[in-house]
Amino acid sequence: MKALVYEGAWQMPMRDVPNAEPGTGELKIKVETVGVCGSDVHGFKGTTGRRKPPIIMGHEFSGTVVTRGSDVKEYQIGDRVVVTPLLTCGDCDNCRAGFPNQCQNRSGLGVNLNGAYAEFINVPEKMVFRLPAEMSWEQGALVEPLAVGMHAVNLAPMALMDTVVIIGAGTIGLVTILAAKMRGAGKIIVTDVSEHRLDFAKRLGADVVINPAKQDAVEAVKAETNGKGAPVVIEAVGITATTKQSLLMARNGGNVVWIGNSDPEITINMQQIVTRELTVRGAYGFNDEFGLSIEAIRSKRVDPTVLIEKRATLAEGTQIVDALARGNADWIKVMLKP
């Protein structure tokens, strides 16, 4: 089968790779649509260190069951499905406590397990969810990023009508707007250096947008919050500059959630956290939010397909990821169709 294989920084050629039969308890899925994630773009550049070549990236996808391995219990050939990219053991303390995203033995499709930038993928049945008939392939491929935004919002102690700042208007920042609105946020403030992305933020319901390249973003947030700062700040970039801003934009005693995962190490002012009693926590993946994301889209509470700005074939994937990595393109969400 054809697949895009990440072979090192800036190298992801199309290769012919073995199309293995599914093992015990596995399903072979024909990939119908796969989204290009910002983490794949950073991985392509070789800056995150999380993807070790050779690996097939791609973890936001939907598809059709084409082959069943032995001992598959529920799914049939022809079923439409969407797949969570997190493979968890189910037996460690974290899994048993209801936090499988913190599984001590977890693996991830497209990170250390081959992903969906391919014509087919084999996955354990336990990672598979049914794609409702009302949902399109593209909506299925957007379940995962929406679930990430929903998880971050669930981790933030947010009271009804609280002001929320979201730093970064990439796909995850934008779906976090949708999640915050579902959670009952009041004023939503979004920052980004791209006017194009800020326009999208306004379309999705942001009340205030701020471009840090044109004004002091911290002072602008304080002006919008009567000088206090926001009770909830969600950082969706993952670099030193924006994590520093996240602390300064929070009110004393406020809550800061970091989803961004770009730079392995950052530098921040510890005294900001200690003396102002800020709560800072990371948000990784999702738990029950994956199923909730499916239902939110199925029931038309949200429609993240408005984020799709480009559709292309798998063969065009390397060129597209390269353009995004070099800053030669600014598409919010790209969908590849093998």
C-alpha positions as CSV (number, residue, x, y, z in Angstrom):
1,M,0.0,0.0,0.0
2,K,1.0,3.6,-0.4
3,A,1.9,5.6,2.7
4,L,3.8,8.8,3.6
5,V,6.8,7.7,5.7
6,Y,8.6,10.2,8.0
7,E,12.2,9.3,7.5
8,G,13.9,12.3,9.2
9,A,13.6,16.1,9.5
10,W,12.0,17.5,6.4
11,Q,11.7,14.0,4.8
12,M,8.4,12.3,4.3
13,P,8.3,10.6,0.9
14,M,5.5,8.4,-0.4
15,R,6.6,4.8,-0.1
16,D,5.2,1.3,-0.8
17,V,4.9,-0.4,2.5
18,P,3.5,-3.9,3.5
19,N,-0.2,-4.1,3.8
20,A,-0.3,-6.6,6.7
21,E,-3.3,-8.5,7.7
22,P,-4.9,-7.5,11.0
23,G,-3.8,-9.5,14.1
24,T,-5.9,-11.0,16.8
25,G,-8.5,-8.4,18.0
26,E,-7.6,-6.0,15.3
27,L,-9.4,-4.3,12.4
28,K,-8.0,-3.2,9.1
29,I,-9.5,0.2,8.2
30,K,-9.5,1.8,4.8
31,V,-8.6,5.5,5.6
32,E,-11.3,7.7,4.1
33,T,-10.1,11.1,5.4
34,V,-7.2,12.1,7.6
35,G,-6.5,15.5,9.0
36,V,-3.1,17.2,9.1
37,C,-2.3,18.2,12.7
38,G,0.0,21.0,13.8
39,S,1.9,18.4,15.8
40,D,2.6,16.5,12.6
41,V,4.0,19.7,11.1
42,H,6.3,20.2,14.1
43,G,7.2,16.6,14.0
44,F,8.1,16.9,10.3
45,K,10.5,19.6,11.1
46,G,12.2,17.3,13.7
47,T,11.8,19.9,16.5
48,T,9.7,18.1,19.0
49,G,11.7,14.9,19.3
50,R,8.5,12.8,19.8
51,R,8.4,11.1,16.4
52,K,11.3,8.7,15.8
53,P,11.8,7.8,12.1
54,P,10.8,5.8,10.3
55,I,7.1,6.3,11.2
56,I,3.8,6.9,9.4
57,M,2.2,10.0,11.0
58,G,-1.4,10.9,11.0
59,H,-3.8,10.4,13.9
60,E,-7.0,12.3,13.1
61,F,-9.0,10.1,10.8
62,S,-12.1,8.2,9.9
63,G,-12.6,5.1,7.7
64,T,-14.3,1.9,6.7
65,V,-13.7,-1.5,8.2
66,V,-12.4,-3.8,5.4
67,T,-11.0,-6.8,7.3
68,R,-11.6,-8.4,10.7
69,G,-8.9,-10.2,12.7
70,S,-9.7,-13.2,14.8
71,D,-11.6,-12.5,18.1
72,V,-13.1,-9.2,16.9
73,K,-16.4,-9.0,18.7
74,E,-18.4,-6.0,17.6
75,Y,-17.4,-4.5,14.2
76,Q,-18.3,-5.8,10.8
77,I,-16.9,-5.3,7.4
78,G,-18.3,-2.1,5.9
79,D,-18.8,-0.3,9.2
80,R,-18.0,3.4,9.3
81,V,-15.7,4.2,12.1
82,V,-13.5,6.8,13.8
83,V,-10.4,5.9,15.9
84,T,-8.9,7.3,19.0
85,P,-5.2,7.6,18.5
86,L,-4.3,6.6,22.1
87,L,-3.6,3.0,22.8
88,T,-3.8,2.3,26.5
89,C,-3.3,-0.8,28.6
90,G,-6.4,-0.7,30.8
91,D,-4.6,-2.2,33.7
92,C,-2.2,0.4,35.2
93,D,-3.2,2.6,38.1
94,N,-4.1,5.6,35.9
95,C,-6.3,3.5,33.6
96,R,-8.1,1.9,36.5
97,A,-8.6,5.4,38.1
98,G,-10.4,6.6,34.9
99,F,-7.5,8.6,33.4
100,P,-6.4,6.4,30.4
101,N,-4.8,9.5,28.7
102,Q,-2.2,9.2,31.5
103,C,-1.7,5.4,31.0
104,Q,1.7,4.4,32.1
105,N,2.1,2.2,29.1
106,R,0.4,4.3,26.5
107,S,1.3,4.5,22.8
108,G,0.0,6.9,20.1
109,L,-0.9,6.4,16.5
110,G,1.4,8.6,14.3
111,V,3.8,9.1,17.2
112,N,5.3,5.7,18.1
113,L,2.8,3.6,16.2
114,N,2.2,3.8,12.5
115,G,-0.6,6.2,11.8
116,A,-3.1,7.1,9.0
117,Y,-1.1,8.9,6.3
118,A,-1.7,5.7,4.5
119,E,-4.3,3.8,2.4
120,F,-5.0,1.3,5.3
121,I,-4.3,1.0,9.0
122,N,-4.6,-1.9,11.4
123,V,-5.8,-1.0,14.9
124,P,-7.1,-2.8,18.0
125,E,-10.9,-3.0,18.2
126,K,-10.9,-1.2,21.5
127,M,-9.6,2.0,19.9
128,V,-12.6,2.1,17.5
129,F,-15.8,4.1,17.7
130,R,-18.8,4.0,15.4
131,L,-19.1,7.0,13.1
132,P,-22.8,7.9,13.2
133,A,-24.6,7.9,9.8
134,E,-25.4,11.6,10.2
135,M,-21.7,12.4,10.2
136,S,-19.4,12.8,7.2
137,W,-15.9,11.4,6.9
138,E,-14.5,14.9,7.5
139,Q,-16.5,15.4,10.6
140,G,-15.2,12.0,11.8
141,A,-11.6,13.2,11.2
142,L,-12.3,16.3,13.4
143,V,-13.5,14.3,16.4
144,E,-10.0,14.0,17.8
145,P,-9.0,17.7,17.8
146,L,-12.4,18.7,19.2
147,A,-11.9,16.2,22.0
148,V,-8.5,17.8,22.8
149,G,-10.1,21.2,23.2
150,M,-13.0,19.8,25.2
151,H,-10.6,18.1,27.6
152,A,-8.6,21.3,28.2
153,V,-11.8,23.1,28.9
154,N,-13.0,20.4,31.3
155,L,-9.7,20.7,33.2
156,A,-10.2,24.4,33.7
157,P,-12.3,25.3,36.8
158,M,-14.7,27.5,34.8
159,A,-17.7,29.2,36.3
160,L,-20.7,30.1,34.2
161,M,-19.9,33.3,32.2
162,D,-16.2,33.4,33.2
163,T,-13.9,35.3,30.9
164,V,-11.6,32.9,29.1
165,V,-8.4,33.7,27.2
166,I,-7.2,31.3,24.5
167,I,-3.7,31.9,23.3
168,G,-3.2,30.6,19.7
169,A,-5.8,30.3,17.0
170,G,-4.6,27.2,15.2
171,T,-7.0,24.2,15.0
172,I,-6.8,23.3,18.7
173,G,-7.2,26.9,19.8
174,L,-10.2,27.3,17.5
175,V,-11.9,24.2,18.6
176,T,-11.3,25.2,22.2
177,I,-13.5,28.3,21.5
178,L,-16.3,25.8,20.5
179,A,-15.7,23.8,23.7
180,A,-15.6,26.9,25.9
181,K,-18.9,28.1,24.5
182,M,-20.5,24.7,25.2
183,R,-19.2,24.9,28.7
184,G,-20.9,28.3,29.3
185,A,-18.0,30.7,29.0
186,G,-18.7,34.4,29.0
187,K,-16.3,36.7,27.2
188,I,-13.8,34.8,25.0
189,I,-10.6,36.5,24.1
190,V,-8.3,35.0,21.5
191,T,-4.7,36.0,20.6
192,D,-2.7,35.1,17.6
193,V,-0.2,36.7,15.2
194,S,-2.2,35.7,12.2
195,E,-5.0,38.0,11.1
196,H,-6.4,35.1,9.0
197,R,-6.7,32.9,12.1
198,L,-8.1,35.7,14.2
199,D,-10.8,36.1,11.5
200,F,-11.7,32.5,12.0
201,A,-11.8,33.0,15.8
202,K,-14.4,35.7,15.4
203,R,-16.4,33.5,13.1
204,L,-16.4,30.8,15.8
205,G,-17.6,33.1,18.5
206,A,-14.6,34.9,20.0
207,D,-15.7,38.2,21.5
208,V,-12.3,39.9,21.4
209,V,-9.3,39.1,19.2
210,I,-5.8,40.4,19.8
211,N,-2.7,40.3,17.6
212,P,0.4,40.4,19.8
213,A,2.4,41.6,16.7
214,K,0.4,44.8,16.7
215,Q,-0.3,45.5,20.4
216,D,0.7,44.5,23.9
217,A,-1.4,41.4,24.3
218,V,-1.1,41.2,28.1
219,E,-2.2,44.9,28.5
220,A,-5.0,44.3,26.1
221,V,-6.3,41.4,28.1
222,K,-6.1,43.4,31.3
223,A,-8.0,46.2,29.7
224,E,-10.7,43.7,28.8
225,T,-10.8,42.4,32.4
226,N,-10.8,45.7,34.4
227,G,-7.1,45.3,35.1
228,K,-7.5,42.0,36.9
229,G,-6.6,39.4,34.3
230,A,-8.8,36.4,33.3
231,P,-9.9,33.6,35.6
232,V,-9.1,31.1,32.9
233,V,-6.3,31.2,30.4
234,I,-5.7,28.3,27.9
235,E,-2.4,28.2,26.0
236,A,-2.5,26.4,22.7
237,V,0.9,27.2,21.2
238,G,3.6,25.7,23.4
239,I,6.6,28.0,23.2
240,T,8.3,30.2,25.9
241,A,6.8,33.5,24.7
242,T,3.2,32.4,24.9
243,T,3.5,30.4,28.1
244,K,5.0,33.5,29.7
245,Q,2.0,35.5,28.4
246,S,-0.4,32.9,29.8
247,L,0.8,33.6,33.4
248,L,0.7,37.4,33.0
249,M,-2.9,37.3,31.5
250,A,-4.3,35.3,34.4
251,R,-5.8,37.0,37.4
252,N,-4.3,36.3,40.9
253,G,-5.4,32.9,41.9
254,G,-6.4,32.1,38.3
255,N,-6.2,28.9,36.4
256,V,-3.8,28.3,33.4
257,V,-4.1,25.3,31.2
258,W,-1.4,24.4,28.7
259,I,-2.4,22.4,25.7
260,G,0.5,23.6,23.5
261,N,3.2,21.0,23.0
262,S,5.8,22.4,20.6
263,D,9.0,23.1,22.5
264,P,10.3,20.4,24.8
265,E,11.7,23.0,27.2
266,I,10.5,26.5,28.1
267,T,11.6,29.3,30.5
268,I,9.1,30.9,32.7
269,N,9.1,33.2,35.8
270,M,8.4,30.8,38.7
271,Q,7.6,33.7,41.1
272,Q,4.6,34.6,39.0
273,I,3.1,31.2,39.9
274,V,4.2,31.2,43.5
275,T,3.4,34.7,44.7
276,R,0.2,35.0,42.7
277,E,-1.0,31.5,43.6
278,L,-1.7,30.5,40.0
279,T,-2.7,27.0,39.1
280,V,-0.9,25.8,36.0
281,R,-1.6,22.4,34.6
282,G,-1.1,20.5,31.4
283,A,-3.8,19.0,29.2
284,Y,-2.9,15.9,27.2
285,G,-5.3,14.2,24.8
286,F,-8.7,13.3,26.3
287,N,-10.6,10.8,28.2
288,D,-14.4,10.6,27.9
289,E,-14.3,13.7,25.7
290,F,-13.7,11.6,22.6
291,G,-17.2,10.1,22.8
292,L,-18.6,13.4,23.8
293,S,-17.0,15.0,20.8
294,I,-18.7,12.5,18.5
295,E,-22.1,13.4,20.1
296,A,-21.4,17.2,20.0
297,I,-20.8,16.9,16.2
298,R,-23.6,14.4,15.6
299,S,-26.2,16.5,17.4
300,K,-25.0,19.6,15.5
301,R,-24.1,21.5,18.6
302,V,-20.8,22.3,16.8
303,D,-19.6,21.9,13.2
304,P,-15.8,22.0,13.1
305,T,-15.8,21.4,9.3
306,V,-15.8,25.2,9.0
307,L,-12.1,25.0,9.8
308,I,-11.3,23.0,6.6
309,E,-9.5,25.2,4.1
310,K,-7.9,22.7,1.8
311,R,-8.6,19.2,0.6
312,A,-6.0,17.2,-1.2
313,T,-4.8,13.6,-2.0
314,L,-2.4,11.7,0.1
315,A,0.2,12.1,-2.6
316,E,0.1,15.8,-2.1
317,G,0.5,15.5,1.6
318,T,4.3,15.9,1.8
319,Q,4.2,19.1,-0.2
320,I,1.4,20.5,2.0
321,V,3.1,19.6,5.3
322,D,6.3,21.2,3.9
323,A,4.5,24.4,3.0
324,L,3.0,24.6,6.4
325,A,6.3,23.9,8.1
326,R,8.1,26.6,6.2
327,G,5.3,29.2,6.8
328,N,4.5,29.3,3.1
329,A,0.8,28.4,3.8
330,D,-1.6,29.3,6.6
331,W,-4.4,26.8,6.1
332,I,-6.3,26.2,9.3
333,K,-7.2,22.5,8.6
334,V,-6.1,20.3,5.7
335,M,-7.8,17.1,4.9
336,L,-6.1,14.3,2.9
337,K,-8.0,11.6,1.1
338,P,-6.0,8.5,0.4
